[in-house]
Amino acid sequence: MAIGDIPILSMLRTRLDWAQSRQRVLAENVANADTPKFRGHDLAPLKFDDAPLAAPGGVSTVSLTRTAGSHIEGVGLSPSPYRSGNSRTFEVRPTGNAVNLEEEMMKVAANQMDFQTATALYTRSLNLIKTALGKR
């Protein structure tokens, strides 16, 4: 069995490729922050629904039930008084540009942390395989 055939390593490699592509898109957004009529772009979130490690029936959802009125409601059961994280809170500039540098830099930082996490997991998985084979 080749190392590329191990599902977890394949998924981590896919995650690293996605993070690299997202970094390129976010860098383009930042570079065009002053370009008239430029709209920022982002990649769709990465999903592993068809992954070989997934359960045959998929992941079932678990819901919370309030058995008494004094119990705290679960997340998402009542309308939140706060704005969701996906809402755009800025306006388009008079030049037509809709890139918010603060938002883009937050996305870049989050993407960097995701990339570093996936890299660390990949490295540790390879070291575990080397240890198991006695090559370390």
N, C-alpha and C positions, 0 to 999 in steps of 0.2 A: 504494500500500500504506500503510495506516494504521500508526502507531507501535504500536498495540495488537495488530496482527497479527504483529509480530516475536516469534518463539517465546521467545527468551531474556528479553525484557522482560516477556512474559506470565508466564513462570515466576518471575521475580523479584517481580513484583507479587503472585502467588499466595503466594510465600514471605513477603512482607511482611504480607499479610492474615492468614496463619496465625500469624505471630509476634505480631501484635497481639491476636488471639483468645487465644493461649496466655498472653499477659501478663495479660489480663483474668481468666482462670481461676486463674492463680497468685496474683494479687492477692486474689481471693476466698478462696483457701486461707489466705493470711496473715491476712486480716481475720477469718476464723472460727477462728483458732488456739485461742481460748479457749471456743468454743461446744461445749457438751456433745454427744456422739455425732456430731460432724462428721467426715467422712472426706474427705481431700484428693482432688482430681481433677486430671487432666492430659489434654492432647490427644494423640491418636495421632500418631506421627511422620509428617511430610509425605513422600509418595512421588510421584515423577514417572515411574511405569512406563509410562504411556500418552502420554508426551511425544512430540511430533513429532521431536525431535532424537535420540531413542533409536534404537539399532541395530534393524534389522528383526527379527532373531532374538532380541533382548534381549541382556543382558550375560552373557557366559559366565564361569564361575568358573575361576580358575587355582589349581591345588593344587601344593604343593611336595612333592618326592620326595627322601627321604634315600637317597643312593647309597652311603653308607658310614656305619658305626656311630658314627664320630667327628664327623659333621656335627651341627650344632645343629638341633633340631626346629623346625618352623614354628609360628606362632601357632595355637593351637586344636588341635594334634595330640596334645598330652598334657594330662592333667587339671591344672588350675592349682591351686596350693596357696592362692591368694588368693581372696577373695570377689569375685563379680562386682559391677559398679557398680549393678546394678538391685536388689540384695537389700535388703530393709528391715531395718535394724539397730536399730530402736527399737520400743518396746512401746506399746500403747494405754494412755492414761492411765486412771485410775479413773473419770473422767467419760465415757469412751468416745470421747474425741477422739483422732484418729490423725494429727494434723498436726505434722510436725517442722519448726520454723522454719528451722533451719540448712539442711536439705535444700531447702526451698522457696526460700530466698534464693539458694542455689547455682543452682537452676533459673532464677530470675529473672535472675541475672547472665549465665548462658549464653545465655538468650533475648535479652537486651539486646545481647550481642556478635554473635549471629546477625543480629539486626535491623540493627545498624550496618553489618555486612559487606554485607548485601543492599542497603541504602540506598546505600552507596558504589559497589557494582557497578552499580546502576541509574543513578546520577548519571553515572558515567564512561561508561556505554554511551550515554546521551543526549548527552553532550558529544562522543563520538566520531562520532555521527550528525550533530550540528551542524557539526562540523569537516569531515566529508565533504561536506556540502551547502554549505559555504562561508558559513555563518551565524554563524561565530564570529570 
